[in-house]
Structures are given as structure tokens and as C-alpha cells.
Amino acid sequence: MQSRTLFKDDYGAPVADPKSLYREEKVDPNHVYSNWHLLPNLVLERVFQYLTICQRYIASMVCRNWSLAFDFPRVWYTFALHDTLLTKRKFNYCSGWQKLLDHVRVTIFLNRKGMHIQNLIFLPMNNLFNLYEFLNVALYMHYNCPGTLDKVQSVRFQFACQVADRSEEVVFGTGGQILEMFKQVISVFPLLKHLELTDLLLDGCDGLHILDQVCTTCCETLQTLTLINLTKQDLTILHPGTFINLNTLIISPQNLSEDLLELLGQSRLSNLHITQTKYTKQGRVINYQAWKRCRRANPKLRVHLCIEGKVKKEILWQPRAPVRSILYDSPNAKITPRVMLTIIEKYKQDLEVFAHKQLPRFHMSSSFHDRCDSSLLLLARLCPFVHTMVVREKVSTATVLLLAHTAKNLQYFYVRRNAMLLKADWPYNPEWTPEFYAWLCKNARSYEAVDREVSQILGCRWQALTDKQFKMINLDLNKTLYL
């Protein structure tokens, strides 16, 4: 039996007919080729910013222009570290296969792209060993490779608190080394403008000195500082008062005190966000006299009270504080008459923004007496400076018309279409004229009429939002419409 010789193509695959290697493919003259390879550099740069490192590498093999886009400096402005990034699989006799940080990959990456990084993000990581090793390598590369991480202007660090809930001993056993290494890393960024530390939940001694080196290095450059749940217990943090050009401070109530308020009153701080999350165990209510002195020393200070996450607790009200906005970024927060009366009593001359974000996760009654219509209208009537309202609970179409008509300075009004009840269920008010009540009942009978009338009152095109649009609402609390 004669052996048959097999030929191979360019990819190494066997070919029985050698003539097929030289056959030309038929080209369809009607085929329309795309021009993705002709995208402008600015567009390619923006597209690559949304991709992960692996996706950028795959996209760079499409064509020559996309390969050049891989090396654009702006593509590497933001670097986000997570558990599986720049790792390799390694077998451990106790834990089996694990993904551990590959020091060679990290070194090569920081050597080639480290000089372009401006935003350094540490996502919650369960593998604390990888986090520590990356900090160690980053610190080594900064000192031994000139230019590495010299342009970092923003650092965001969030600790994985779910690990602490399962095994508190493991977290705080290695937390001391991670904390010391992280303090060294953030202290070598002379251009740092934005620093965010979230859910560290430190003990008293560690939390008291975590920003000592940052105050020395970034005293004049830092503009935004976020300290959410920096410590577990009540502990006064005075470091925010030492940054000369600090404009925005986001802090948890357990780290706020009268001494810090006195320092902030003498600073250039414009926005103070007091934020509570599900990990906020305790908090402080500052004496009204301290807030009064702070308002007198810094009249431009704007205070924002916020709740974030799946929290069922109530906001810690700060008496006499210049509260400009109240934000519930939680699916469990519900409008109650008691809460609305408290807001009106304390902040009716200061409040500008009242908002509930995220879709509700609780039962909402359709009865007029069980809804929040009366409370919202009372807020719109007694708070004359409110210019933004975000309503997610069930309200009638008549209530939407009354809110737009009553709030004289209202400019941004967001209401869910699925939460609007097609009803004119308000009883007649002696303060209303018969013509106004007839107008209210007539236009509350259709969604199109409500959109038309609210648009006419606000002076711009208005319509209720779908749930998808409602979840995309982005509020800028730091801006004011009043000088």
C-alpha cells in the first residue's frame, strides 16, 4: 500500500489536494466592506477606554490602526485592579488551584504603561495577598523606574467588607501590613487631587494616623476627599481641615465632630457630604451651636445628607446645618409624614434638592390616604428654594400637576411613569378657585395632558420617565442655582 503525502496550508492544517493551496478565492463584487479600520484616533481612543486590558489586546489585533490605538496614552489613564487581573494559576496543597499575582506581568505592565496612569482604582478584592503584593511591586517600580505612577491624580480604594463579615480575624490579621503598604503608596503621589477611602473599618489607632503622610505630600493639591466608614467606632478625624484647597469632603457621621467643623469653617470647603451606608454602625449628631458657628465662618458651605445602599435606618439629622440636599440612594427608603415634617422643620429655608434614587423594593398602596402625595406637596409649599425633586413612589397625576404648580423655583422634576396613577383624587381646597380646580381635574385624566401642562409650567419639554431612564438619573449636588 503506497503512502499518501499530505500537504499543509499556512496554518499547518493537512490538505489532500495541493492545487487547492494556489486557488484564488472568488471575490464578490457586490460585497460591501466596512470602514472600521478608518475610525478617527479620537473615537478609537474613547472606545478603547471602555475595554478591559484583555479586550484591548484582542482589539489591537484587528488592524494596524487599532494596534496603534493600543498604545495611545489616554487609553491607559484609568487602571482598575481586581482579583484576577495580572494573575497566574498556581496549585496550593491546602486550597487547590488559586490565581496569584504574577510579579513579572505587573512589572512589565507598570514599566510600559505606568507613566500614563492618572486614575488608580482598587476594587473590592477577596484575595488580600494579591492586593498586598501589587502595592509592594507598585512602590518598588515607583522608586526604581523613573516616571512610573508619577502622574496619578486620583486614587480610589474600597475594602471588601463581606470578607470581614465572614472571617474578621483574617481581615484584621493582615490588615495592618496592607494598611502600612497602602499609606506608603498614596504618600508618593505629589499630584494627587482626589482620594477616596471606602469601608476600611479601621480601629482607633490605625484610623487616627492613616492620612498623616498624605497631609505632608498633598497639602496644597488635594481637592476632593472621601472617607466613608473609615473607622468602625466614633473617632474624630482632623486631617480634612489641613488641606488648603479642599473643595468637596464626603465623610461618614462617626468621623465628624465639633473640632473638625471648626477647622472646616476656616477653610475653603464648599460641599460637605455626610453619607451613611449599611456598614455605618453609629454616628454623631453635632450640636446646633457648632453648626451655627460654622455657618457664620464659612457662609458658602453646602451640606448634603445622603444614604446609600440597602439601608433601612433613617438619616442622622444635623440641627441648624446648612443642608442643601437630601438624597436617599436606597431601594428601602420610604417617604413618611414624620420624616417630611422633620425635614421641613429643620431645613425649610436651606433645602434645594430632595431625591429618591433606585427603584423601590417595598409595597406601595394606591389609596390616597396611604400615599405620600400630601407630604410631597407640603414640602413643595414650605421649602421655597427647592429646584430639584425626584419622586419614585406612587403619586396621582393630579399630584404631579400640583407639585409643578406649587414649587415656584422647580426646574428639575423627575417622576416614574409606572408610579403615576391616572387619578384626580384631591378634594377641593378652599384656597383654590373653581377655575383652578376644574383645570386640575380636567388635565389629570390623561398622561399626555399632564406632560403638556407640566412642560408649560416649567418652561421646557417634560415627560415622565420609564424605569430604565429613572435608574440612569445622575444628580450633581455640588452645583447650585443660587449665588
Salt bridges, closest charged atoms under 4 A:
ASP17 OD2 - ARG23 NH2 3.11
GLU45 OE1 - ARG74 NE 3.30
ASP71 OD1 - LYS113 NZ 2.81
ASP102 OD2 - ARG105 NE 3.39
GLU133 OE1 - HIS103 NE2 2.76
ASP150 OD1 - HIS142 ND1 3.36
GLU168 OE2 - LYS232 NZ 3.75
GLU180 OE2 - LYS183 NZ 3.69
GLU196 OE1 - ARG156 NE 3.77
ASP203 OD1 - LYS232 NZ 3.58
ASP212 OD2 - HIS209 ND1 3.00
ASP212 OD1 - HIS239 NE2 2.65
ASP350 OD2 - ARG295 NH1 3.12
ASP350 OD1 - ARG324 NH1 3.29
GLU352 OE1 - ARG302 NH1 3.25
GLU352 OE1 - HIS387 NE2 3.37
ASP373 OD1 - ARG371 NE 2.90
ASP425 OD2 - ARG371 NH2 2.80
ASP451 OD2 - ARG417 NH2 2.95
GLU453 OE2 - ARG452 NE 3.59
ASP467 OD1 - ARG416 NE 3.07
